[in-house]
Amino acid sequence: MHPHETVQVALGDRSYRIEIGHGLLAGAGDWITPFLTRPRVAVVTDDTVGPLHLAALRDGLAAAGVEMCHLTLPSGEATKCWRYLTETVEWLLEQKVERGDMVVAFGGGVIGDLVGFAAAILRRGVRFVQIPTSLLAQVDSSVGGKTAINSRHGKNLIGSFHQPTLVLADVAVLGTLTERDFLAGYGEVVKYGLLGDAAFFDWLEVNAPDLASGDVAKRIEAVRWSCQMKADIVERDETEKGDRALLNLGHTFGHALEAATGYSDRLLHGEGVAIGCALAFEVSSRLGLCSQEEPSRVRAHLKAMGMKTDLSDIAGDLPDADGLVALMGQDKKVTQGTLNYIMARGIGEAFVTSDVDPKVVQSVLSDALARR
């Protein structure tokens, strides 16, 4: 038997559980039924996940007498836009989804973000269940209630905080991910060790190769550890007034790189986060916040996992350092025109600060571009 883990997200009347295990889709109806007012759900998925796993979800719901209707959207970051948000909301209304009904987001981070936002604005808020199918979504985007779509001005700039009713993280579905998608998700896993738990980073240095090669127990443990860390932070700061910003380690650089590559397959979100973490540690080192050994150790681990670690790993043209800094200025973490950075005093010791010399950021980016 594989282990089963439960992480509780304690947010008063918005509290919920994250169930983590292997083969959870087969029991999806049993997990979801206690929250239903009638035995039907509306499922939104994408054209990658649907053909692989929709039948298993339908069977798992049917076993408990729950019917489902479904909408399939195109896969990819470009789906997180007004067009598909509108399509999703209108479809949910066509299905006569009521305020007491349940919407199911069945996919990776894109589907989770978009469907969660659709649920947040439909009839001023209907409940939804996250069934994340990528590693990135299982450890990060499905937990914490951040929902959003992208704008031409930047990522996730239009959205809402809307907590799910339940999260079902079935690590069995990770078996159908490409190696690239799995490693992109691992960028978010390693971020948790880097931002607040050196012991987790130590564990990953030893166990991550087994994780990548399919060890189910270690995958469950990595998802549990990541979700527990995120739950603890979200409980302290649900709407990102303080500590929650730590979860954006690597994201200010990463989002700028995603914008620079047109949110395309040139750079996946988790790849941008991994490169962003390496850059954040490099800036921290040059500011004298941590020793040079720390960014070296971060890069060494990412490289050992076969991940993108530097700007030279991104194909095609990139803007110059000024252009990248300008893209960073569109980040949601800008307050009163000042960009807040997540810097680190060492592995497991991240903190939020606006006191970062822009010249140092520029020089780190210039040097990274020169190595391309």
C-alpha positions as a Markdown table, in Angstrom:
| # | Residue | x | y | z |
|---|---|---|---|---|
| 1 | Met | 0.0 | 0.0 | 0.0 |
| 2 | His | 1.2 | 3.5 | -0.8 |
| 3 | Pro | 1.1 | 6.1 | 2.0 |
| 4 | His | -1.8 | 8.6 | 2.1 |
| 5 | Glu | -1.2 | 12.0 | 3.6 |
| 6 | Thr | -3.7 | 14.8 | 4.5 |
| 7 | Val | -2.7 | 18.4 | 5.0 |
| 8 | Gln | -5.2 | 20.8 | 6.6 |
| 9 | Val | -5.4 | 24.4 | 5.5 |
| 10 | Ala | -6.9 | 26.1 | 8.6 |
| 11 | Leu | -8.7 | 29.3 | 7.5 |
| 12 | Gly | -11.7 | 29.4 | 9.7 |
| 13 | Asp | -14.9 | 28.8 | 7.7 |
| 14 | Arg | -12.8 | 28.6 | 4.5 |
| 15 | Ser | -10.7 | 25.7 | 5.8 |
| 16 | Tyr | -10.2 | 22.6 | 3.6 |
| 17 | Arg | -8.1 | 19.5 | 3.3 |
| 18 | Ile | -5.5 | 18.5 | 0.7 |
| 19 | Glu | -5.6 | 14.8 | 0.2 |
| 20 | Ile | -2.4 | 13.3 | -1.2 |
| 21 | Gly | -2.0 | 9.8 | -2.4 |
| 22 | His | -1.8 | 7.3 | -5.3 |
| 23 | Gly | -5.0 | 6.3 | -7.2 |
| 24 | Leu | -7.3 | 9.0 | -5.6 |
| 25 | Leu | -9.2 | 9.5 | -8.9 |
| 26 | Ala | -10.9 | 6.1 | -8.4 |
| 27 | Gly | -12.4 | 7.3 | -5.2 |
| 28 | Ala | -13.1 | 10.9 | -6.4 |
| 29 | Gly | -16.9 | 10.5 | -5.9 |
| 30 | Asp | -16.4 | 9.4 | -2.3 |
| 31 | Trp | -14.2 | 12.4 | -1.6 |
| 32 | Ile | -16.5 | 15.0 | -3.2 |
| 33 | Thr | -20.0 | 13.6 | -2.3 |
| 34 | Pro | -20.0 | 15.0 | 1.2 |
| 35 | Phe | -19.8 | 18.6 | -0.2 |
| 36 | Leu | -22.5 | 18.2 | -2.9 |
| 37 | Thr | -26.1 | 19.4 | -2.6 |
| 38 | Arg | -27.1 | 17.2 | -5.6 |
| 39 | Pro | -25.1 | 14.4 | -7.3 |
| 40 | Arg | -23.6 | 16.2 | -10.3 |
| 41 | Val | -20.5 | 18.3 | -10.9 |
| 42 | Ala | -19.2 | 20.4 | -13.8 |
| 43 | Val | -15.6 | 19.5 | -14.7 |
| 44 | Val | -13.3 | 21.8 | -16.7 |
| 45 | Thr | -10.1 | 20.2 | -18.2 |
| 46 | Asp | -7.8 | 20.7 | -21.1 |
| 47 | Asp | -7.0 | 18.9 | -24.3 |
| 48 | Thr | -3.8 | 17.3 | -22.8 |
| 49 | Val | -5.3 | 16.0 | -19.5 |
| 50 | Gly | -8.8 | 15.1 | -20.9 |
| 51 | Pro | -7.8 | 12.3 | -23.2 |
| 52 | Leu | -5.5 | 10.8 | -20.6 |
| 53 | His | -7.5 | 11.0 | -17.4 |
| 54 | Leu | -11.1 | 12.2 | -17.9 |
| 55 | Ala | -12.5 | 8.7 | -18.2 |
| 56 | Ala | -10.9 | 7.7 | -14.9 |
| 57 | Leu | -12.4 | 10.7 | -13.2 |
| 58 | Arg | -15.8 | 10.0 | -14.7 |
| 59 | Asp | -15.6 | 6.4 | -13.4 |
| 60 | Gly | -14.5 | 7.5 | -10.0 |
| 61 | Leu | -17.4 | 9.9 | -9.7 |
| 62 | Ala | -19.9 | 7.4 | -11.2 |
| 63 | Ala | -18.9 | 4.8 | -8.6 |
| 64 | Ala | -20.4 | 7.1 | -6.0 |
| 65 | Gly | -23.5 | 8.0 | -8.2 |
| 66 | Val | -22.2 | 11.4 | -9.2 |
| 67 | Glu | -22.8 | 12.6 | -12.8 |
| 68 | Met | -20.4 | 14.9 | -14.6 |
| 69 | Cys | -20.5 | 17.2 | -17.6 |
| 70 | His | -17.3 | 18.5 | -18.9 |
| 71 | Leu | -15.7 | 21.3 | -20.9 |
| 72 | Thr | -12.3 | 20.9 | -22.6 |
| 73 | Leu | -10.1 | 23.9 | -23.2 |
| 74 | Pro | -6.8 | 24.2 | -25.1 |
| 75 | Ser | -3.8 | 23.4 | -23.0 |
| 76 | Gly | -1.0 | 26.0 | -22.4 |
| 77 | Glu | -0.4 | 29.4 | -20.7 |
| 78 | Ala | -2.2 | 31.3 | -23.5 |
| 79 | Thr | -5.5 | 29.8 | -22.3 |
| 80 | Lys | -5.4 | 32.0 | -19.1 |
| 81 | Cys | -7.1 | 34.9 | -20.9 |
| 82 | Trp | -10.4 | 36.8 | -21.1 |
| 83 | Arg | -11.6 | 34.7 | -24.1 |
| 84 | Tyr | -11.4 | 31.4 | -22.3 |
| 85 | Leu | -12.6 | 32.8 | -19.0 |
| 86 | Thr | -15.7 | 34.0 | -20.8 |
| 87 | Glu | -16.2 | 30.7 | -22.5 |
| 88 | Thr | -15.9 | 28.9 | -19.2 |
| 89 | Val | -18.3 | 31.1 | -17.3 |
| 90 | Glu | -20.9 | 31.0 | -20.1 |
| 91 | Trp | -20.6 | 27.2 | -20.3 |
| 92 | Leu | -21.1 | 26.9 | -16.6 |
| 93 | Leu | -24.2 | 29.0 | -16.8 |
| 94 | Glu | -25.5 | 26.9 | -19.7 |
| 95 | Gln | -25.0 | 23.8 | -17.5 |
| 96 | Lys | -27.2 | 25.7 | -14.9 |
| 97 | Val | -24.5 | 25.5 | -12.2 |
| 98 | Glu | -26.1 | 26.9 | -9.1 |
| 99 | Arg | -24.4 | 28.6 | -6.1 |
| 100 | Gly | -24.7 | 25.3 | -4.1 |
| 101 | Asp | -23.1 | 23.3 | -6.9 |
| 102 | Met | -19.5 | 22.2 | -7.3 |
| 103 | Val | -17.1 | 23.1 | -10.2 |
| 104 | Val | -14.1 | 20.8 | -10.6 |
| 105 | Ala | -10.8 | 22.2 | -12.0 |
| 106 | Phe | -9.1 | 19.1 | -13.5 |
| 107 | Gly | -5.7 | 20.0 | -14.9 |
| 108 | Gly | -2.4 | 21.8 | -14.3 |
| 109 | Gly | -1.8 | 25.3 | -13.0 |
| 110 | Val | -3.5 | 27.0 | -16.0 |
| 111 | Ile | -6.8 | 25.2 | -15.6 |
| 112 | Gly | -6.7 | 25.6 | -11.8 |
| 113 | Asp | -6.1 | 29.3 | -12.0 |
| 114 | Leu | -8.7 | 30.0 | -14.7 |
| 115 | Val | -11.4 | 27.7 | -13.4 |
| 116 | Gly | -10.9 | 28.9 | -9.8 |
| 117 | Phe | -11.4 | 32.5 | -11.1 |
| 118 | Ala | -14.5 | 31.5 | -13.1 |
| 119 | Ala | -15.9 | 29.9 | -9.9 |
| 120 | Ala | -15.1 | 33.0 | -7.9 |
| 121 | Ile | -17.0 | 35.3 | -10.2 |
| 122 | Leu | -19.9 | 32.9 | -11.2 |
| 123 | Arg | -23.0 | 34.0 | -9.3 |
| 124 | Arg | -20.7 | 35.9 | -7.0 |
| 125 | Gly | -18.9 | 32.8 | -6.0 |
| 126 | Val | -19.5 | 29.0 | -6.3 |
| 127 | Arg | -17.5 | 26.3 | -4.7 |
| 128 | Phe | -14.9 | 24.4 | -6.5 |
| 129 | Val | -12.6 | 21.4 | -6.1 |
| 130 | Gln | -9.0 | 21.3 | -7.3 |
| 131 | Ile | -7.8 | 18.1 | -8.9 |
| 132 | Pro | -4.3 | 19.1 | -9.9 |
| 133 | Thr | -2.7 | 16.9 | -12.5 |
| 134 | Ser | 0.8 | 18.4 | -12.7 |
| 135 | Leu | 3.5 | 18.4 | -10.1 |
| 136 | Leu | 3.6 | 22.2 | -10.2 |
| 137 | Ala | -0.2 | 22.4 | -9.5 |
| 138 | Gln | -0.1 | 19.8 | -6.8 |
| 139 | Val | 2.6 | 21.5 | -4.8 |
| 140 | Asp | 1.8 | 25.1 | -5.5 |
| 141 | Ser | -1.0 | 26.6 | -7.6 |
| 142 | Ser | -3.9 | 24.4 | -6.4 |
| 143 | Val | -3.3 | 25.4 | -2.8 |
| 144 | Gly | -4.0 | 28.8 | -1.2 |
| 145 | Gly | -6.9 | 30.2 | -3.2 |
| 146 | Lys | -5.0 | 32.4 | -5.7 |
| 147 | Thr | -7.0 | 32.4 | -9.0 |
| 148 | Ala | -6.2 | 34.5 | -12.0 |
| 149 | Ile | -5.8 | 35.1 | -15.7 |
| 150 | Asn | -3.1 | 36.9 | -17.5 |
| 151 | Ser | -3.1 | 40.3 | -19.2 |
| 152 | Arg | -1.0 | 41.7 | -22.0 |
| 153 | His | 0.5 | 43.8 | -19.1 |
| 154 | Gly | 1.7 | 40.7 | -17.2 |
| 155 | Lys | 0.9 | 37.4 | -15.5 |
| 156 | Asn | -2.0 | 36.9 | -13.1 |
| 157 | Leu | -2.9 | 40.6 | -12.9 |
| 158 | Ile | -6.6 | 39.9 | -13.1 |
| 159 | Gly | -7.9 | 37.5 | -10.4 |
| 160 | Ser | -9.3 | 36.9 | -7.0 |
| 161 | Phe | -8.6 | 35.0 | -3.7 |
| 162 | His | -11.1 | 32.1 | -3.8 |
| 163 | Gln | -10.2 | 29.1 | -1.7 |
| 164 | Pro | -11.1 | 25.6 | -2.9 |
| 165 | Thr | -13.4 | 23.3 | -1.0 |
| 166 | Leu | -11.1 | 20.3 | -1.4 |
| 167 | Val | -7.8 | 19.5 | -3.1 |
| 168 | Leu | -7.2 | 16.0 | -4.4 |
| 169 | Ala | -3.5 | 15.4 | -5.3 |
| 170 | Asp | -3.3 | 12.0 | -7.0 |
| 171 | Val | 0.4 | 11.4 | -7.7 |
| 172 | Ala | -0.6 | 8.5 | -10.0 |
| 173 | Val | -1.4 | 11.1 | -12.8 |
| 174 | Leu | 2.1 | 12.5 | -12.6 |
| 175 | Gly | 3.2 | 9.3 | -14.4 |
| 176 | Thr | 1.9 | 10.7 | -17.7 |
| 177 | Leu | 3.8 | 14.0 | -17.5 |
| 178 | Thr | 6.7 | 14.6 | -19.9 |
| 179 | Glu | 10.1 | 14.8 | -18.2 |
| 180 | Arg | 10.2 | 18.5 | -19.0 |
| 181 | Asp | 6.8 | 19.2 | -17.4 |
| 182 | Phe | 7.8 | 17.1 | -14.3 |
| 183 | Leu | 11.1 | 19.0 | -13.9 |
| 184 | Ala | 9.3 | 22.3 | -14.4 |
| 185 | Gly | 7.1 | 21.4 | -11.5 |
| 186 | Tyr | 10.1 | 20.5 | -9.5 |
| 187 | Gly | 11.2 | 24.1 | -9.8 |
| 188 | Glu | 8.4 | 25.0 | -7.4 |
| 189 | Val | 9.2 | 22.0 | -5.1 |
| 190 | Val | 12.8 | 23.1 | -4.7 |
| 191 | Lys | 11.7 | 26.7 | -4.1 |
| 192 | Tyr | 10.1 | 25.6 | -0.7 |
| 193 | Gly | 13.4 | 24.3 | 0.6 |
| 194 | Leu | 15.2 | 27.5 | -0.6 |
| 195 | Leu | 12.7 | 29.9 | 0.9 |
| 196 | Gly | 12.1 | 28.4 | 4.4 |
| 197 | Asp | 13.3 | 24.9 | 5.1 |
| 198 | Ala | 17.0 | 24.0 | 4.7 |
| 199 | Ala | 16.2 | 20.5 | 5.9 |
| 200 | Phe | 13.8 | 20.0 | 3.0 |
| 201 | Phe | 16.5 | 21.2 | 0.6 |
| 202 | Asp | 19.0 | 18.7 | 2.2 |
| 203 | Trp | 16.3 | 15.9 | 1.7 |
| 204 | Leu | 15.8 | 16.9 | -1.9 |
| 205 | Glu | 19.5 | 16.8 | -2.7 |
| 206 | Val | 19.5 | 13.2 | -1.6 |
| 207 | Asn | 16.1 | 12.0 | -2.8 |
| 208 | Ala | 15.1 | 14.1 | -5.8 |
| 209 | Pro | 16.6 | 11.8 | -8.4 |
| 210 | Asp | 14.4 | 9.0 | -7.0 |
| 211 | Leu | 11.5 | 11.4 | -7.1 |
| 212 | Ala | 12.1 | 12.2 | -10.8 |
| 213 | Ser | 12.5 | 8.5 | -11.7 |
| 214 | Gly | 9.0 | 7.6 | -10.3 |
| 215 | Asp | 9.4 | 6.7 | -6.6 |
| 216 | Val | 5.8 | 7.0 | -5.4 |
| 217 | Ala | 6.4 | 7.2 | -1.7 |
| 218 | Lys | 9.0 | 10.0 | -2.2 |
| 219 | Arg | 6.7 | 11.8 | -4.6 |
| 220 | Ile | 3.9 | 11.8 | -1.9 |
| 221 | Glu | 6.4 | 13.0 | 0.7 |
| 222 | Ala | 7.7 | 15.8 | -1.5 |
| 223 | Val | 4.1 | 16.9 | -2.3 |
| 224 | Arg | 3.1 | 16.7 | 1.4 |
| 225 | Trp | 6.1 | 18.7 | 2.6 |
| 226 | Ser | 5.6 | 21.4 | 0.0 |
| 227 | Cys | 1.8 | 21.6 | 0.7 |
| 228 | Gln | 2.4 | 21.8 | 4.4 |
| 229 | Met | 4.9 | 24.6 | 4.0 |
| 230 | Lys | 2.5 | 26.5 | 1.8 |
| 231 | Ala | -0.5 | 25.8 | 4.1 |
| 232 | Asp | 1.4 | 27.2 | 7.1 |
| 233 | Ile | 2.3 | 30.4 | 5.2 |
| 234 | Val | -1.3 | 30.9 | 3.8 |
| 235 | Glu | -2.7 | 30.4 | 7.2 |
| 236 | Arg | -0.5 | 33.3 | 8.5 |
| 237 | Asp | -1.2 | 35.6 | 5.5 |
| 238 | Glu | -4.0 | 34.5 | 3.2 |
| 239 | Thr | -4.1 | 37.6 | 1.0 |
| 240 | Glu | -0.4 | 38.3 | 0.7 |
| 241 | Lys | 0.0 | 41.3 | 3.0 |
| 242 | Gly | 3.4 | 40.0 | 4.3 |
| 243 | Asp | 4.8 | 36.5 | 4.7 |
| 244 | Arg | 3.0 | 35.0 | 1.8 |
| 245 | Ala | 5.1 | 37.0 | -0.6 |
| 246 | Leu | 8.0 | 34.6 | 0.3 |
| 247 | Leu | 6.3 | 32.1 | -1.9 |
| 248 | Asn | 7.3 | 34.3 | -4.8 |
| 249 | Leu | 11.0 | 33.5 | -4.4 |
| 250 | Gly | 12.3 | 33.4 | -8.0 |
| 251 | His | 9.0 | 34.6 | -9.5 |
| 252 | Thr | 9.9 | 38.3 | -10.0 |
| 253 | Phe | 12.7 | 37.2 | -12.3 |
| 254 | Gly | 10.8 | 34.2 | -13.6 |
| 255 | His | 7.7 | 36.2 | -14.6 |
| 256 | Ala | 9.8 | 38.8 | -16.4 |
| 257 | Leu | 11.5 | 35.9 | -18.4 |
| 258 | Glu | 8.1 | 34.4 | -19.2 |
| 259 | Ala | 6.9 | 37.8 | -20.5 |
| 260 | Ala | 10.1 | 38.1 | -22.5 |
| 261 | Thr | 9.4 | 34.8 | -24.1 |
| 262 | Gly | 5.8 | 35.5 | -24.8 |
| 263 | Tyr | 4.4 | 33.0 | -22.3 |
| 264 | Ser | 5.3 | 30.3 | -24.9 |
| 265 | Asp | 6.8 | 26.8 | -24.8 |
| 266 | Arg | 10.2 | 28.5 | -24.9 |
| 267 | Leu | 10.0 | 28.8 | -21.1 |
| 268 | Leu | 7.6 | 26.9 | -18.8 |
| 269 | His | 6.5 | 28.6 | -15.6 |
| 270 | Gly | 8.5 | 26.2 | -13.3 |
| 271 | Glu | 11.6 | 26.6 | -15.5 |
| 272 | Gly | 11.3 | 30.4 | -15.1 |
| 273 | Val | 11.0 | 29.9 | -11.3 |
| 274 | Ala | 14.1 | 27.7 | -11.2 |
| 275 | Ile | 16.2 | 30.2 | -13.2 |
| 276 | Gly | 14.7 | 33.0 | -11.0 |
| 277 | Cys | 15.7 | 31.3 | -7.8 |
| 278 | Ala | 19.3 | 31.0 | -9.1 |
| 279 | Leu | 19.2 | 34.7 | -10.0 |
| 280 | Ala | 17.7 | 35.7 | -6.7 |
| 281 | Phe | 20.5 | 33.8 | -4.8 |
| 282 | Glu | 23.1 | 35.4 | -7.1 |
| 283 | Val | 21.8 | 38.9 | -6.4 |
| 284 | Ser | 21.7 | 38.1 | -2.6 |
| 285 | Ser | 25.3 | 36.9 | -2.8 |
| 286 | Arg | 26.5 | 40.1 | -4.5 |
| 287 | Leu | 24.6 | 42.2 | -2.0 |
| 288 | Gly | 26.6 | 40.4 | 0.7 |
| 289 | Leu | 23.5 | 38.8 | 2.2 |
| 290 | Cys | 24.8 | 35.3 | 1.8 |
| 291 | Ser | 28.0 | 33.6 | 0.8 |
| 292 | Gln | 28.9 | 32.7 | -2.8 |
| 293 | Glu | 28.6 | 29.0 | -1.9 |
| 294 | Glu | 24.9 | 29.3 | -1.6 |
| 295 | Pro | 24.0 | 30.3 | -5.2 |
| 296 | Ser | 26.6 | 27.7 | -6.3 |
| 297 | Arg | 24.9 | 25.0 | -4.4 |
| 298 | Val | 21.5 | 26.0 | -5.8 |
| 299 | Arg | 22.8 | 25.9 | -9.4 |
| 300 | Ala | 24.6 | 22.6 | -8.8 |
| 301 | His | 21.4 | 20.9 | -7.6 |
| 302 | Leu | 19.3 | 22.3 | -10.5 |
| 303 | Lys | 21.9 | 21.2 | -13.0 |
| 304 | Ala | 22.2 | 17.7 | -11.4 |
| 305 | Met | 18.4 | 17.4 | -11.9 |
| 306 | Gly | 18.9 | 18.4 | -15.6 |
| 307 | Met | 16.9 | 21.6 | -15.2 |
| 308 | Lys | 17.2 | 25.0 | -16.8 |
| 309 | Thr | 19.4 | 27.1 | -14.5 |
| 310 | Asp | 20.6 | 30.1 | -16.5 |
| 311 | Leu | 19.5 | 32.6 | -19.1 |
| 312 | Ser | 21.8 | 30.7 | -21.6 |
| 313 | Asp | 19.3 | 27.7 | -21.2 |
| 314 | Ile | 16.5 | 29.8 | -22.9 |
| 315 | Ala | 16.4 | 29.4 | -26.7 |
| 316 | Gly | 16.0 | 32.5 | -28.9 |
| 317 | Asp | 16.4 | 36.2 | -28.3 |
| 318 | Leu | 15.9 | 37.9 | -24.9 |
| 319 | Pro | 15.7 | 41.7 | -24.2 |
| 320 | Asp | 18.8 | 43.4 | -22.7 |
| 321 | Ala | 19.2 | 43.9 | -19.0 |
| 322 | Asp | 17.2 | 47.2 | -19.1 |
| 323 | Gly | 14.4 | 45.4 | -20.9 |
| 324 | Leu | 14.2 | 42.6 | -18.3 |
| 325 | Val | 14.3 | 45.1 | -15.4 |
| 326 | Ala | 11.4 | 47.0 | -17.1 |
| 327 | Leu | 9.4 | 43.7 | -17.3 |
| 328 | Met | 10.1 | 43.1 | -13.6 |
| 329 | Gly | 8.6 | 46.5 | -12.9 |
| 330 | Gln | 5.2 | 45.1 | -14.0 |
| 331 | Asp | 5.2 | 42.6 | -11.2 |
| 332 | Lys | 2.2 | 42.4 | -8.8 |
| 333 | Lys | 4.7 | 42.9 | -5.9 |
| 334 | Val | 5.2 | 46.5 | -6.9 |
| 335 | Thr | 3.8 | 48.8 | -4.1 |
| 336 | Gln | 3.8 | 52.6 | -4.6 |
| 337 | Gly | 6.1 | 52.2 | -7.5 |
| 338 | Thr | 8.7 | 50.2 | -5.6 |
| 339 | Leu | 9.5 | 46.6 | -6.5 |
| 340 | Asn | 9.7 | 44.2 | -3.5 |
| 341 | Tyr | 12.3 | 41.4 | -3.9 |
| 342 | Ile | 12.5 | 38.0 | -2.2 |
| 343 | Met | 16.2 | 37.8 | -1.2 |
| 344 | Ala | 18.0 | 35.1 | 0.9 |
| 345 | Arg | 20.5 | 35.1 | 3.8 |
| 346 | Gly | 21.1 | 31.5 | 2.9 |
| 347 | Ile | 19.3 | 28.3 | 1.8 |
| 348 | Gly | 16.0 | 28.2 | 3.8 |
| 349 | Glu | 16.3 | 31.8 | 4.8 |
| 350 | Ala | 14.4 | 34.0 | 2.4 |
| 351 | Phe | 12.9 | 37.4 | 3.3 |
| 352 | Val | 11.1 | 40.3 | 1.6 |
| 353 | Thr | 12.8 | 43.6 | 1.0 |
| 354 | Ser | 12.6 | 46.6 | -1.3 |
| 355 | Asp | 16.1 | 47.6 | -0.3 |
| 356 | Val | 17.9 | 46.2 | -3.3 |
| 357 | Asp | 20.3 | 48.3 | -5.4 |
| 358 | Pro | 18.9 | 48.2 | -9.0 |
| 359 | Lys | 22.5 | 48.4 | -10.3 |
| 360 | Val | 23.3 | 45.0 | -8.7 |
| 361 | Val | 20.2 | 43.4 | -10.3 |
| 362 | Gln | 21.2 | 45.0 | -13.6 |
| 363 | Ser | 24.8 | 43.7 | -13.4 |
| 364 | Val | 23.6 | 40.1 | -12.5 |
| 365 | Leu | 21.3 | 40.1 | -15.5 |
| 366 | Ser | 24.0 | 41.7 | -17.8 |
| 367 | Asp | 26.5 | 39.0 | -16.7 |
| 368 | Ala | 23.9 | 36.2 | -17.3 |
| 369 | Leu | 23.1 | 37.6 | -20.7 |
| 370 | Ala | 26.8 | 37.8 | -21.6 |
| 371 | Arg | 27.1 | 34.1 | -20.9 |
| 372 | Arg | 24.5 | 33.3 | -23.5 |
